[in-house]
Amino acid sequence: MFYSWNATSNQGLFSNTTSLATFTPGWDLEEGGVYYWNIQGINGSILGPRSSTWAFAIGDPNTQALGNNIWNMDYQEGNDVEEFNHPIVDDTYISEGNPSTNYKTDALKIGEGCTGGPTSSEVCIGIIQIDLSQVPLTGDARAHSGSLAIWLESVSAPTSGWMDITAYALLNSNFREDQANWNQASLGNNWTSAGIGAGSDRSTIALGTVRVTATSLAGWFYIDVSGALAANVNETFSVVLIGTPQPASPSTAQFTATFSNSEATNVAHRPTLSFNYTSVFDISLTGAGTTTSDAPVQMSATLLDVDNVIISGDVEWTTSNGVINSTGFFTPDQSGNVTISARFGRVIVTHTIIVQPGIPTTLIGGPLASTITSDESVSMWLNVLDANSNLVPGVALSFTVTNGSIAEGNSHTTPLGAITYMPWNTGVQWVNVTWSGGSLSLQVTVTEGLPDYLLMTGFSSIPAGETRDFNWTAYDAHDNPVTPYRLLSVNWTIDDGNITQVGGYTADKVGFWNVTLTTGYGLSIVQNVETTHGAIFDLEVTPSTYALTADEDLTINTVRIDIRGNRLNITLPTSAWVVSNGTLFEEDPVRWSPIGAATQTIDATLEGITTRIIISVTHGEAIGIDIRIGSSDVVTSGDSVSIDAYNYDQYGNEWIGAIDVWEIDESMADQSWLIASLAYAEFEAVTIGSWTVTATYMHNGDTAMTDSQSFTVEEGPLTSIVLT
């Protein structure tokens, strides 16, 4: 107790001025100690009344230097001045199962299935908030990084084996520890969405995550919360802790973790923010603006304080591509804009360097091997790379193919778009790409395409009765043979003749006929075939008449008949004929002129086949008569002689005559000596002498034809003597 009127020097010194009084204690104040004071006046020896009592404490913050311009301060409720609970940490949790309940003094519960029974998925969310200005730091201090430590008391894991706890920055500034529940941040200020809306009440960017398992024991769990710290060290730190249990299908995922809160009786287990701060305000970052992927670059970073004074220290180097070491030596990799970052805590400075491709070293492309039909194409890609696999532009490429073509042409310069190989023939084909540094070959196996058309091989003409094989082949659009089964089915049809299912065509009737092949695939083909006359079966010989006179001619038509009955009118040469009589004239048709009146034969021979016709030839028109006797023309009186009469035609054909008049020419003759009939007469020799018998034939009633026979009558034997 200090009384200024009788205090000794080791108790302190009290001095006052007209407007200000000060007290300087005569001893060292205790770190973390709490002191109370009041004022009491004295008038002479009379003490006046005491003033109200004031209290103050000497803070004992848990701070330490970490080196490299970084210091650390641990914020834990009461760890500075326990009696004052300084600094204060506001924390609580909200429960979906009890949406109107505030849990200010309860241990923090985080998870799903916190309430509601074995099938409940009701959520519990933890909230921690600290006013960092409660502990004054140096004026040039800036936030560097931070880690939140929470003490696990227990877990309840009915179905899930683990739970991830993720920290998010709290965005809603209306949070009050003693008023918050599932529905509201504080009295009169609801959450944007019940249960702290993502993107409105809290950030959607995860700051850090820690996993708690069903077998985790009590102890500290640490979450990186650097992203929730503002640059200024006197801001408010606020985070939300949300648990995501392991899925437990078909059961409901349930896992609840209970952590000590800031009112925990065990002070050491209260939530702790390990806050790192620094005097670094900015970083000066320098280095080349461009390079190639083959050329490393040395970057330089200098730390600066708030007054732009250089501070010694190291930065953390990172790069969006390539490699950079702790000294800032950047080794490029991929070409493009590369961001190099120098970081010191929350101070991050970036530098963009343009990395251009290096020297071309490799040609790559693909697909290296592919299989297509001739109806398809292959889209190919090709690139020329440097040593770091960067695409190098401006390299000339030349294409050759063993068969087919490149749709875009055979000369290109990188970078290339898609290169399309268009096939033609089936088989293994190669696309060969050459450049100044070598070549690359891409293999394409081309198989047959869809059937496109048919070709038929056969014969343009076939003799009737003979069989020829007709073969067919299906081709795709690029003239490659197609496997027959892809046509599904094959059907042959013909206009005439016969054909087997395998294309064996037997010709029948003479003419032009279509042989048609249709397929189940829808393709068809037609070939016109001429059926010619086949092997001879018969030779038909037909005369214009089968009976004629010797004065007449007849014509003969000949027809060749093949083994299928096809008839062919032909005219045979004279060498093909054999006639029994008469003359054959090689005309069209053949003409035959007979001579002898009789049954005549005519033979015609063709290709080993002989046909005979029989013609009846009668005499022609009579051109004369012939009377003749069968004995001597010297007749003995008393005898008789028979005279036969004949007509004859121009060829000498004779026939029994029909005499109109028989008479003896001599006037002294007795006509009774003739006993006449149509075809003959009997001459009675009576009187000796020379006698002439004449026969007359009237042809067609007006032409007289005559012939005579002379006789000499001699005396016969004495039969009597007559005396006168």
C-alpha positions in Angstrom: 0.0 0.0 0.0 1.5 3.3 -1.0 0.7 6.5 0.9 2.5 9.5 -0.6 2.7 11.4 2.7 4.8 8.9 4.4 6.1 6.6 1.6 9.7 5.7 1.3 11.6 5.9 -2.0 11.5 2.1 -2.5 7.7 2.2 -2.5 7.5 4.6 -5.4 7.3 8.2 -6.2 4.1 10.2 -6.6 4.3 13.5 -8.2 1.7 15.9 -9.4 1.4 19.0 -11.4 -1.5 21.4 -11.7 -3.2 19.2 -14.2 -1.6 15.7 -14.1 -0.5 13.4 -11.3 1.8 10.4 -11.9 2.8 7.4 -9.8 6.1 5.6 -10.4 6.3 2.3 -8.5 9.4 1.7 -6.7 9.4 -2.1 -7.7 9.2 -4.1 -10.9 5.6 -4.9 -11.9 4.9 -8.6 -12.2 4.2 -10.0 -15.8 0.7 -11.2 -15.9 0.0 -9.6 -12.5 -3.2 -7.6 -11.7 -3.1 -4.4 -9.7 -5.8 -2.4 -8.1 -5.6 1.3 -7.1 -7.7 4.1 -5.8 -7.1 7.7 -4.6 -7.6 9.0 -1.0 -7.0 12.6 0.0 -5.5 13.8 3.3 -6.0 17.2 5.0 -3.3 17.5 7.5 -3.9 14.4 9.5 -7.4 13.8 8.4 -8.0 11.2 5.7 -10.6 11.9 3.2 -12.9 9.3 1.5 -11.5 6.8 -1.0 -12.2 6.9 -4.6 -13.5 4.0 -6.7 -11.0 1.2 -7.2 -9.4 0.8 -10.5 -7.5 -2.3 -11.8 -4.9 -3.0 -14.4 -2.7 -5.8 -15.3 0.7 -6.3 -16.8 0.3 -8.4 -19.9 2.3 -11.5 -20.4 1.7 -12.4 -24.1 3.1 -15.6 -25.4 5.3 -14.3 -28.1 8.6 -15.4 -29.7 10.9 -14.6 -32.5 10.9 -17.3 -35.2 13.7 -15.8 -37.3 13.7 -14.5 -40.9 11.7 -11.4 -39.8 8.8 -13.5 -38.3 7.4 -13.3 -34.8 4.7 -15.4 -33.2 1.9 -14.6 -30.9 -0.5 -17.2 -29.4 -4.1 -16.1 -28.9 -5.7 -18.2 -26.2 -8.4 -17.0 -23.8 -6.6 -16.0 -20.6 -3.1 -16.9 -21.6 -2.0 -13.2 -21.3 -3.8 -12.2 -18.1 -5.7 -15.2 -16.7 -7.6 -13.2 -14.1 -9.0 -10.9 -16.9 -9.5 -13.8 -19.4 -7.3 -11.8 -21.6 -7.3 -12.1 -24.6 -10.9 -13.1 -25.1 -11.8 -15.8 -27.6 -15.5 -16.0 -28.8 -16.5 -19.5 -29.7 -19.7 -21.6 -29.9 -21.4 -24.1 -32.1 -24.9 -24.1 -33.8 -27.1 -27.2 -34.1 -29.5 -28.0 -36.8 -31.4 -30.3 -34.4 -31.8 -27.4 -31.9 -32.1 -24.4 -34.2 -33.0 -21.9 -31.4 -30.4 -22.9 -28.9 -27.2 -20.9 -28.1 -24.3 -23.0 -26.9 -21.9 -20.2 -25.7 -20.6 -22.1 -22.7 -20.7 -25.6 -24.1 -17.8 -27.6 -25.6 -17.7 -27.3 -29.4 -19.5 -30.0 -31.3 -18.8 -30.5 -35.0 -20.2 -33.1 -37.4 -23.3 -34.8 -38.7 -25.9 -36.8 -36.7 -25.2 -34.7 -33.7 -28.8 -35.0 -32.6 -31.9 -36.8 -33.7 -31.1 -40.5 -33.4 -29.5 -43.3 -35.5 -30.8 -42.1 -38.9 -30.3 -38.4 -38.3 -28.0 -36.3 -40.5 -28.5 -33.1 -38.4 -25.4 -30.9 -38.5 -23.4 -29.1 -35.9 -21.0 -26.3 -37.0 -18.3 -24.7 -34.9 -17.5 -20.9 -34.9 -14.4 -19.2 -33.5 -13.7 -15.5 -33.5 -10.8 -13.4 -32.1 -10.3 -9.7 -32.0 -6.6 -9.5 -32.8 -6.3 -5.9 -31.6 -6.6 -7.1 -28.0 -2.8 -7.5 -28.0 -1.1 -4.5 -29.4 1.8 -5.4 -31.7 4.4 -3.3 -33.3 3.2 -0.5 -35.5 4.9 -1.9 -38.6 3.6 -5.5 -38.0 1.8 -7.3 -40.8 0.1 -10.7 -40.7 2.2 -13.5 -42.0 0.4 -16.8 -41.3 -1.7 -18.6 -38.8 -2.7 -22.0 -37.4 -5.7 -22.8 -35.3 -5.3 -25.5 -32.7 -8.3 -27.2 -31.2 -8.3 -29.9 -28.4 -10.3 -33.1 -29.2 -12.1 -34.3 -26.1 -14.1 -37.2 -27.6 -15.7 -38.6 -30.8 -19.0 -40.4 -31.5 -18.9 -42.4 -34.7 -21.9 -44.7 -35.1 -21.5 -45.3 -38.8 -18.6 -43.4 -40.3 -14.9 -44.2 -39.7 -13.6 -40.7 -40.1 -14.6 -37.1 -40.6 -12.8 -34.2 -42.3 -13.1 -30.8 -40.5 -12.6 -27.9 -42.9 -12.2 -24.2 -41.9 -13.9 -21.5 -43.9 -13.7 -17.7 -43.4 -16.8 -16.3 -41.6 -18.1 -13.4 -43.7 -21.2 -12.3 -41.7 -20.0 -9.5 -39.3 -23.1 -9.8 -37.1 -21.9 -12.9 -35.3 -22.2 -12.7 -31.5 -21.0 -15.6 -29.3 -23.9 -15.4 -26.8 -26.7 -14.9 -29.4 -25.8 -17.1 -32.4 -27.9 -20.2 -33.2 -28.8 -22.2 -36.3 -31.1 -19.5 -37.5 -29.4 -16.2 -36.5 -26.0 -14.7 -36.3 -27.2 -12.4 -33.5 -30.5 -11.0 -32.2 -32.3 -9.4 -35.1 -29.7 -10.6 -37.7 -30.5 -13.9 -39.3 -28.0 -15.9 -41.3 -28.6 -15.4 -45.0 -29.4 -19.1 -45.1 -30.1 -21.1 -42.0 -27.0 -22.9 -40.8 -24.6 -20.3 -42.2 -25.1 -19.9 -46.0 -22.2 -20.9 -48.2 -21.0 -18.0 -50.3 -23.0 -15.4 -48.3 -22.5 -16.0 -44.6 -19.2 -17.9 -45.1 -16.6 -18.3 -47.8 -16.7 -21.3 -50.1 -12.9 -21.4 -50.2 -11.5 -24.0 -47.8 -8.7 -22.6 -45.7 -7.5 -26.0 -44.3 -8.7 -29.4 -43.5 -7.9 -31.9 -40.7 -9.2 -35.5 -40.4 -10.4 -37.0 -37.2 -10.9 -40.8 -37.1 -13.1 -42.9 -35.0 -10.0 -44.1 -33.1 -8.5 -40.6 -32.6 -7.5 -40.0 -29.0 -7.8 -36.7 -27.1 -5.3 -34.2 -28.3 -4.5 -31.2 -30.5 -5.7 -30.9 -34.1 -4.2 -28.2 -36.2 -5.8 -26.3 -39.2 -4.0 -23.8 -41.4 -6.1 -20.6 -41.3 -3.7 -18.2 -42.9 -6.3 -17.4 -45.6 -8.6 -16.0 -42.9 -6.1 -13.4 -41.7 -6.2 -9.8 -42.9 -2.9 -8.0 -43.6 -3.4 -5.7 -40.6 -2.7 -7.3 -37.3 -5.6 -5.5 -35.5 -8.4 -7.0 -37.5 -11.0 -9.7 -36.4 -10.2 -13.3 -37.1 -13.4 -15.4 -37.8 -13.7 -19.0 -39.0 -16.4 -21.6 -39.4 -15.6 -25.3 -38.8 -17.7 -27.8 -40.8 -17.4 -31.6 -40.6 -17.9 -34.0 -43.5 -18.1 -37.6 -42.4 -17.1 -40.6 -44.4 -20.0 -41.9 -46.5 -21.7 -44.9 -44.9 -24.2 -46.1 -47.6 -26.7 -47.5 -47.1 -26.6 -46.2 -43.6 -26.6 -42.5 -42.8 -23.2 -41.0 -42.3 -22.8 -40.0 -38.6 -19.7 -38.6 -36.8 -19.5 -36.0 -34.1 -16.3 -34.6 -32.6 -16.3 -32.7 -29.4 -13.6 -30.1 -28.8 -12.7 -27.9 -25.8 -14.1 -24.3 -26.0 -12.7 -21.1 -24.7 -14.5 -21.6 -21.3 -12.9 -24.9 -20.7 -11.8 -25.4 -17.1 -8.5 -26.8 -18.4 -7.0 -23.5 -19.6 -4.3 -25.3 -21.5 -6.9 -27.0 -23.7 -8.7 -23.9 -24.9 -8.6 -23.1 -28.7 -5.4 -21.4 -29.7 -4.6 -19.2 -32.7 -0.9 -19.3 -33.4 -0.5 -16.0 -35.2 2.7 -15.2 -37.1 3.5 -11.6 -38.0 6.3 -9.8 -39.6 7.7 -6.4 -40.4 7.9 -7.1 -44.1 5.5 -4.9 -46.0 6.4 -5.5 -49.6 8.8 -7.5 -51.9 10.7 -6.1 -54.8 10.9 -8.8 -57.5 13.1 -8.4 -60.6 14.1 -10.7 -63.4 14.1 -11.2 -67.2 10.8 -10.8 -69.0 11.4 -13.4 -71.7 13.5 -16.5 -72.2 13.4 -19.8 -74.0 12.7 -23.2 -72.5 16.3 -24.0 -72.9 17.6 -20.9 -71.0 17.4 -20.7 -67.1 16.9 -17.3 -65.5 18.0 -15.9 -62.2 15.3 -14.1 -60.3 15.9 -11.6 -57.5 13.6 -10.7 -54.5 14.2 -8.0 -51.9 12.2 -7.6 -48.7 11.0 -4.1 -47.8 9.4 -2.7 -44.7 6.6 -0.1 -44.5 9.1 2.7 -45.1 10.5 1.0 -48.2 13.7 0.1 -46.3 15.4 -3.1 -47.4 15.1 -5.9 -44.9 17.3 -9.0 -45.1 15.5 -12.3 -45.3 14.5 -15.1 -47.6 11.3 -15.5 -49.6 9.5 -18.7 -50.7 9.7 -19.1 -54.5 7.0 -20.7 -56.5 6.3 -20.9 -60.2 3.3 -21.8 -62.2 5.5 -23.9 -64.5 9.0 -25.1 -64.5 11.3 -25.3 -61.4 12.6 -22.5 -59.2 14.9 -23.1 -56.3 15.3 -21.4 -53.0 17.7 -18.8 -54.5 15.3 -17.8 -57.3 17.1 -19.7 -60.0 14.3 -20.5 -62.5 14.6 -23.4 -64.9 11.8 -23.2 -67.6 9.8 -26.1 -68.8 6.6 -25.4 -70.7 6.4 -22.4 -73.1 3.8 -19.7 -72.5 3.3 -17.0 -69.8 4.8 -18.3 -66.5 4.0 -16.7 -63.2 6.8 -16.6 -60.7 5.8 -15.7 -57.2 7.9 -14.6 -54.3 6.1 -15.0 -51.0 6.7 -13.9 -47.5 3.7 -14.8 -45.4 0.7 -13.0 -46.8 2.9 -10.7 -48.9 3.0 -12.2 -52.4 4.5 -10.5 -55.4 4.4 -12.0 -58.9 6.4 -11.7 -62.0 5.3 -12.9 -65.5 8.0 -14.2 -67.8 7.3 -15.3 -71.3 8.8 -18.6 -72.0 9.3 -19.3 -75.7 9.9 -22.7 -77.2 13.5 -23.8 -77.4 15.4 -25.6 -80.2 13.3 -28.2 -82.0 14.4 -31.7 -81.1 11.6 -34.2 -81.6 8.7 -34.9 -84.0 5.8 -36.6 -82.3 2.4 -37.6 -83.7 -0.3 -40.1 -83.6 -2.0 -42.3 -83.6 1.1 -44.4 -84.2 -1.1 -47.3 -85.4 -4.7 -47.3 -86.3 -7.2 -49.5 -88.1 -10.0 -48.1 -90.3 -12.2 -49.2 -93.2 -11.6 -47.7 -96.6 -14.7 -45.6 -96.1 -13.3 -43.9 -93.0 -10.4 -41.6 -92.3 -7.8 -41.1 -89.6 -7.4 -37.7 -87.9 -3.8 -37.4 -87.1 -1.9 -34.9 -85.0 1.7 -33.9 -85.3 3.9 -31.6 -83.3 7.6 -30.7 -83.2 8.8 -30.3 -79.6 11.8 -28.8 -77.9 13.8 -30.6 -75.2 11.0 -29.7 -72.7 8.2 -31.0 -74.9 7.1 -27.5 -75.9 5.4 -27.1 -79.3 7.8 -25.4 -81.7 6.2 -23.3 -84.4 7.4 -22.6 -87.9 8.9 -26.1 -88.6 8.2 -27.4 -92.2 6.8 -30.9 -92.4 6.4 -33.0 -95.6 4.0 -35.9 -96.0 4.2 -39.0 -98.2 1.8 -41.9 -98.2 2.2 -45.4 -99.5 -1.4 -45.3 -100.7 -4.3 -42.9 -100.2 -3.9 -39.2 -99.7 -3.7 -36.4 -97.1 -6.8 -34.3 -97.4 -5.1 -31.0 -96.4 -2.1 -31.5 -98.8 1.4 -32.8 -98.4 3.2 -29.7 -97.1 2.6 -28.0 -93.7 4.2 -25.8 -91.1 3.8 -26.2 -87.4 1.6 -25.6 -85.5 -0.7 -28.0 -87.4 -4.4 -28.5 -87.2 -5.8 -32.0 -87.6 -4.3 -33.9 -90.6 -6.7 -36.2 -92.2 -5.5 -39.4 -93.9 -7.9 -40.6 -96.6 -7.4 -44.3 -97.5 -7.9 -46.1 -100.8 -6.5 -49.6 -101.0 -6.8 -52.1 -98.2 -3.7 -53.3 -96.4 -1.1 -51.8 -94.2 -0.4 -48.2 -95.3 2.2 -45.7 -94.0 2.0 -42.0 -93.6 5.6 -40.8 -93.6 6.3 -37.3 -92.1 9.7 -35.8 -92.6 11.3 -32.7 -91.2 14.8 -31.2 -91.0 15.5 -33.3 -87.9 14.3 -36.7 -89.0 11.0 -38.5 -89.8 8.1 -40.3 -88.3 6.0 -43.0 -89.8 2.4 -43.6 -88.8 0.9 -47.0 -89.6 -2.7 -47.3 -90.8 -4.3 -50.7 -91.4 -7.0 -50.3 -93.9 -9.8 -52.9 -94.1 -12.5 -53.2 -96.7 -15.3 -50.7 -96.6 -19.0 -51.1 -97.0 -20.2 -52.9 -100.2 -20.7 -50.2 -102.9 -21.0 -52.0 -106.2 -20.8 -55.4 -107.9 -18.9 -56.7 -110.9 -20.0 -59.9 -112.7 -17.7 -62.0 -114.9 -19.3 -64.3 -117.3 -19.8 -64.8 -121.0 -21.4 -62.5 -123.6 -22.7 -65.5 -125.5 -23.5 -69.1 -124.7 -24.6 -71.9 -127.0 -28.0 -73.3 -126.0 -27.8 -76.3 -123.8 -24.4 -75.4 -122.5 -23.6 -74.3 -119.0 -21.2 -71.4 -118.0 -20.2 -70.2 -114.6 -21.0 -66.6 -113.8 -18.8 -65.2 -111.0 -19.3 -62.0 -109.1 -17.2 -59.8 -106.8 -18.4 -57.0 -104.5 -16.3 -53.9 -104.1 -16.3 -50.9 -101.7 -16.3 -47.3 -102.9 -12.5 -47.5 -103.3 -12.5 -50.6 -105.5 -11.4 -53.0 -102.8 -13.0 -56.5 -102.8 -15.5 -57.0 -100.1 -16.0 -60.3 -98.2 -19.1 -62.0 -99.8 -20.8 -62.6 -96.4 -21.3 -58.9 -96.0 -23.8 -58.9 -98.8 -26.1 -60.9 -96.5 -27.7 -63.0 -99.2 -27.4 -63.6 -103.0 -30.2 -64.3 -105.4 -29.9 -65.0 -109.1 -32.7 -64.4 -111.6 -32.8 -64.9 -115.4 -35.1 -64.0 -118.2 -34.6 -67.5 -119.8 -32.7 -70.6 -119.1 -31.7 -72.1 -115.8 -29.2 -70.9 -113.2 -28.0 -72.4 -109.9 -27.5 -70.5 -106.7 -23.8 -70.4 -107.3 -24.1 -68.8 -110.7 -24.1 -71.9 -113.1 -26.1 -70.6 -116.0 -27.5 -73.1 -118.6 -28.7 -71.4 -121.8 -32.0 -72.4 -123.4 -33.8 -70.3 -125.9 -32.0 -68.3 -128.5 -32.0 -64.6 -127.8 -30.7 -61.9 -125.6 -31.4 -62.4 -121.9 -30.6 -60.7 -118.6 -28.8 -62.5 -115.9 -29.5 -60.5 -112.7 -27.8 -60.8 -109.3 -29.4 -59.2 -106.3 -28.1 -59.2 -102.7 -29.7 -58.8 -99.3 -27.5 -55.7 -98.8 -29.4 -54.0 -101.6 -26.8 -54.1 -104.4 -27.6 -55.6 -107.8 -26.1 -56.1 -111.2 -27.4 -57.2 -114.6 -25.4 -58.7 -117.5 -26.9 -59.2 -120.9 -26.1 -62.6 -122.4 -26.8 -63.8 -125.9 -28.0 -67.4 -126.2 -26.8 -68.8 -129.5 -27.8 -72.0 -131.3 -26.4 -75.0 -129.5 -25.3 -78.4 -130.6 -27.3 -79.8 -133.4 -30.1 -82.2 -132.5 -31.9 -82.6 -135.8 -31.9 -81.3 -139.4 -35.4 -80.6 -140.6 -35.7 -80.8 -144.5 -39.0 -79.6 -145.9 -39.7 -79.7 -149.7 -42.2 -77.4 -151.2 -44.0 -80.5 -152.3 -43.6 -84.2 -152.0 -45.0 -85.0 -155.5 -44.4 -83.3 -158.8 -44.0 -84.0 -162.5 -40.7 -84.2 -164.2 -41.4 -80.9 -165.8 -41.6 -79.1 -162.4 -39.1 -78.0 -159.8 -39.4 -78.0 -156.0 -37.7 -75.9 -153.4 -36.3 -77.3 -150.2 -36.2 -75.4 -146.8 -33.7 -76.7 -144.2 -33.9 -75.9 -140.5 -31.2 -76.7 -138.0 -32.7 -77.7 -134.6 -30.4 -77.7 -131.6 -30.7 -79.7 -128.5 -32.9 -77.1 -126.8 -35.3 -77.0 -129.8 -34.1 -73.7 -131.2 -34.7 -73.6 -134.9 -32.3 -72.0 -137.4 -33.2 -71.6 -141.1 -30.2 -72.4 -143.1 -29.3 -72.9 -146.8 -27.0 -75.8 -147.3 -24.4 -75.9 -150.1 -24.7 -78.3 -152.9 -22.0 -80.4 -151.2 -24.4 -81.1 -148.4 -26.9 -82.8 -150.7 -27.2 -86.2 -152.3 -30.0 -86.6 -154.9 -31.0 -89.9 -156.6 -31.9 -88.1 -159.8 -32.2 -84.6 -161.2 -30.2 -81.5 -160.7 -29.8 -79.4 -157.4 -29.4 -75.7 -157.7 -27.6 -73.8 -154.9 -30.2 -71.1 -154.4 -32.0 -69.8 -151.4 -34.0 -71.9 -150.9 -32.3 -74.8 -152.7 -34.1 -75.8 -155.9 -34.3 -79.3 -157.3 -35.2 -80.1 -160.8 -36.1 -83.8 -161.4 -35.6 -85.9 -164.5 -36.8 -89.4 -164.1 -40.3 -90.1 -163.2 -40.1 -92.3 -160.2 -39.8 -92.2 -156.5 -36.7 -90.1 -155.8 -34.6 -89.6 -152.6 -32.9 -86.4 -151.5 -30.4 -86.6 -148.6 -29.2 -83.5 -146.7 -26.3 -83.7 -144.2 -25.3 -81.1 -141.6 -22.8 -81.6 -138.8 -23.1 -85.3 -139.0 -26.9 -85.4 -139.1 -28.5 -86.7 -142.4 -32.1 -86.3 -143.2 -33.7 -88.0 -146.2 -36.9 -86.9 -148.0 -38.7 -89.1 -150.6 -40.3 -87.4 -153.6 -42.7 -88.8 -156.0 -41.9 -87.7 -159.6 -44.4 -88.4 -162.3 -44.0 -87.9 -166.0 -44.2 -84.5 -167.5 -46.3 -83.1 -170.3 -46.3 -85.4 -173.3 -44.3 -84.2 -176.2 -44.7 -87.2 -178.4 -46.0 -90.7 -178.8 -44.2 -93.9 -179.6 -45.8 -97.0 -181.0 -43.8 -100.1 -181.2 -44.1 -103.8 -181.6 -42.5 -106.6 -179.6 -41.7 -108.7 -182.7 -40.5 -108.5 -186.3 -42.2 -106.0 -188.6 -42.2 -108.8 -191.3 -45.4 -110.6 -190.8 -46.7 -113.7 -192.5 -50.1 -113.3 -193.8 -52.6 -114.8 -191.6 -50.6 -113.8 -188.5 -51.2 -110.7 -186.3 -49.0 -108.3 -184.5 -49.7 -106.3 -181.3 -48.8 -102.7 -181.5 -48.3 -100.9 -178.1 -48.7 -97.1 -177.9 -46.7 -94.9 -175.4 -46.6 -91.2 -174.6 -43.2 -89.6 -173.6 -42.2 -86.3 -172.0 -39.2 -84.1 -172.6 -37.0 -86.2 -170.4 -38.0 -89.4 -172.2 -40.3 -90.6 -169.5 -42.8 -93.0 -171.1 -46.2 -94.1 -170.1 -49.0 -96.0 -171.8 -50.6 -93.9 -174.4 -54.2 -93.1 -175.1 -54.5 -93.1 -178.9 -57.3 -91.3 -180.3 -57.1 -92.7 -183.9 -55.6 -95.9 -185.2 -55.4 -96.3 -189.0 -53.7 -98.0 -191.9 -52.3 -95.3 -194.2 -52.6 -97.2 -197.6 -55.9 -96.6 -199.3 -56.3 -100.1 -200.5 -56.0 -101.4 -197.0 -58.9 -102.7 -195.2 -59.1 -100.8 -191.8 -60.7 -103.9 -190.3 -57.2 -105.3 -190.4 -56.8 -103.2 -187.2 -58.4 -104.1 -184.0 -57.8 -100.9 -182.0 -58.1 -99.7 -178.4 -56.7 -96.7 -176.5 -53.4 -98.1 -175.6 -52.7 -100.7 -178.3 -53.9 -102.2 -181.6 -53.8 -105.6 -183.2 -52.7 -105.6 -186.8 -54.0 -108.6 -188.8 -51.8 -109.4 -191.7 -54.0 -110.4 -194.6 -52.7 -109.1 -197.8 -49.2 -109.3 -198.7 -47.5 -106.0 -199.2 -46.1 -103.1 -197.3 -48.5 -101.5 -194.9 -48.1 -98.5 -192.5 -50.1 -98.2 -189.3 -50.3 -94.6 -187.9 -51.5 -93.7 -184.4 -52.7 -90.2 -183.6 -52.9 -88.7 -180.1 -54.7 -85.4 -179.5 -52.8 -83.6 -176.6 -55.1 -81.3 -174.7 -57.6 -81.7 -177.6 -55.7 -79.6 -180.0 -52.2 -80.8 -180.6 -51.9 -83.9 -182.8 -49.0 -86.2 -182.0 -48.5 -89.2 -184.4 -46.2 -92.1 -184.8 -46.2 -94.9 -187.5 -45.1 -98.5 -187.7 -44.5 -100.1 -191.0 -45.1 -103.8 -191.7 -44.2 -106.1 -194.6 -46.8 -108.9 -195.1 -45.5 -112.0 -196.8 -47.4 -114.9 -198.1 -48.2 -117.5 -195.7 -48.3 -121.3 -196.0 -50.4 -122.9 -198.8 -53.8 -123.7 -197.6 -55.8 -124.2 -200.7 -55.6 -124.0 -204.4 -58.3 -122.2 -206.3 -58.8 -123.2 -209.8 -60.5 -120.9 -212.2 
